[in-house]
Amino acid sequence: MSKTTMTFYGGLRTIGGTVIALQYEDSRVIFDFGLTYNPAANIFDGMVKLRNSAMIRDYLKLGLIPEVNGLYSREDLPANSPLLPAEEYSGETAVLISHLHLDHMGAMGFINPSVPVFMTTDSQRLYQALETTGEGVAGNRSYSTCDYGKPFFIGKIKVTPLRLDHDIIGACAFHIETPDGSIIYTGDLRMHGKNPQYVDSFIQEAKKLGFTAVIMEGTSLRNEEELPENLLSPDRSLPADLLTETDIHSKISESSKDTSGIALFNIYHRNIDRINGILKAGRSAGRKVILEAATAEIAKRLGEDQEFFIYESEDIRTAKESGNLPDWLRALLSDYPSLSYKDINENPGGYLLQCSYDRSLELFDLNTERGVYLHSNGVPLGNFDPAYENLSRILSAIDLERVEIGTSGHATPQHLKYIVDELDPAILIPLHSFHPERLQPKNGRQLLPSYGKTYILSDGDVSEG
C-alpha cells in the first residue's frame, strides 16, 4: 500500500535552509532549497575561494546542501557518493520555491536541469532582473512558473500556490495534496507589510482546501525570558510600537528633512515595496533619489515610480573609460540620468543616496558633513553579523550618524499565533526558528520533527514511520 511520506533535510532549528521532501509513490515535491542564514559562521568569508568546478561537492562536504537522492548531476557528485544521481532516479520530482530570499532559494541552481524548479510568475520577474545584474544563483538552468490559486500536478501530487505578504515580491505558501491527505507549507509571511489582506485571504483559501498539517515558519519566536507567554497570545491587531512597511517612507522622509546634509540609505533591494517607499520618501523630503545601478534595474522593471537617478560608482566610471559596460548597464544609463560624487557634493543636502554595505568606502568621496545614514534592513542585518561592526567603524571614521529605520519581513509572535489559531490544524509543525517549540496549536498536536527520520501522512495524522 502506497503511503505519503515526509522527510526533513533542513530548517528545523535554523533561520532558513528549509528543505522538505514529500513523496507519494514515485512522485515527489521538495520545498524550498535555500541556504541557512548564519553570517557569523559563514565559511565563504571572502578569503576562502569558491571552486566553481567542485562547488556541489564542496557544499555537500561542508553540509551546506542536503544529501538527497535524484537532485544532483552525476558529474557533480564525488566518485564514492552514496547518492543516486538525477540521471538514474526513476521517480518524478519537482522543487517548489516559496520566495527568492537566499535562505529559501540560494542552492536551487545546483539542481540538475532535468528536475523542474517552480516559482511564482512574480518571483520569476524578479529573478530575471537579479540574473541580469549578476545576482543569480550559481548554476545554469531554467525555471518554471506557477500562479497563485492555480493548481498543477507533479505526478499524483497536486500543488496549489497561495499568495502571501512578505518583504519580497512573489512570496507564496503551498497547499500540497496526495490521496492520503493534504498539508500547508507557509514559507515566510507577515501581517504588517503593505498587503496584510493577502494573509487573510490565504487563511480562508487554505481552510476551504482543507489540510491535516501546517508547516509554519516561526522566525520571531524567542525563549521564555525574551518572549513571555503573554506576548504569544493571538492578536490580529498591530502592536503600537511596530513599524509597518507603509510607515517606512514617512520615517525616512522625516529623518531626511531633519538633516541639512546628505541623506544615505541602505536597503535590501529585493524588497520592491521598500524601493517604492524610498522614492516616495525622496519626493516628500524634496530630495532627488539616487539608486545604485542594480537597484535601479530592479526598479525599472518592477517599481511603481520611475523618477530616480543612477549613482555613477567607481565601477561604472572604470567600465565607461575602458568601454566595458555590460549591455544592461549601458541601456540603463541611456534611459536614466546619472550623478557622480562630484555632482552630489555640489549640493549634498538635495539628495537621498543609496549606499549599500559593499560600497561603503565610496562614502569617503562624499561630503557627509551634517549627513545621516539610514539603515533600513540592508546588509548587515544586525550586530550578530560581524559585518555590522565593520560598518560601524567605517561610519565612525567620517563621524556619520546612523539611524535604524526598518521592519521585519516576518510575522510577530502574536500574529503567528493568530494565524495558527485561525488555521487550527490537527498537526502543527513549526520550523525556521531557533525556538519552534514556543508555537503551539489551538486544538491539535505539535510535531517537532528530526532530521533523518521519515514521517507518514495518513488518516488525518502525521506519524513517525
PyMOL commands that set and color helices and strands:
alter all, ss='L'
color gray80, all
select helices_A, chain A and resi 39-41+52-61+74-76+86-88+102-105+108-110+121-132+197-209+229-232+245-258+272-285+293-302+314-322+327-335+341-345+348-350+357-365+386-397+413-423+436-438
alter helices_A, ss='H'
color red, helices_A
select strands_A, chain A and resi 4-10+19-24+27-31+92-96+117-120+144-146+152-154+157-163+172-178+181-185+213-217+263-267+288-291+309-311+338-339+351-354+372-376+401-404+427-431+445-446+454-458+461-464
alter strands_A, ss='S'
color yellow, strands_A
deselect
rebuild
show_as cartoon
